[in-house]
Amino acid sequence: MDWHDALAGLNLPAADDGNTAPEPSIPSAPQPRALPKLKIAVERKGRGGKTATIIYGFPDDWDDDRIAALASRLKQTLGTGGSARGGEILIQGDCAEKLRQTLPKIKL
């Protein structure tokens, strides 16, 4: 008895008769979420004459670590300095237009 006969004796349904079990679905990795609508302001007052771009208006469910991660990503992308504290991101210089172009492309 060869393997063809052994398999034939098992009475398995043929692959093309439509009786096969559906393929198990593999859960996909969670998709990165788009950023919420944020507000951008350029300030010079009280900064020793230096210009700073402020990003604010983050949702309440964003913690300081998440805002800091976004600030780090923006600073690397724009090649500038800055900080994140108090629910805001400060980017050194007048980067408002660059931020308006960059923010929609960033996924977290």
Secondary structure, DSSP 8 states (H G I E B T S, - for coil): --HHHHHHTTT---TTSS-S-------------B----EEEEE-TTTTT--EEEEE---TT--HHHHHHHHHHHHHHHT--EEEETTEEEEESS-HHHHHHHGGG-B-
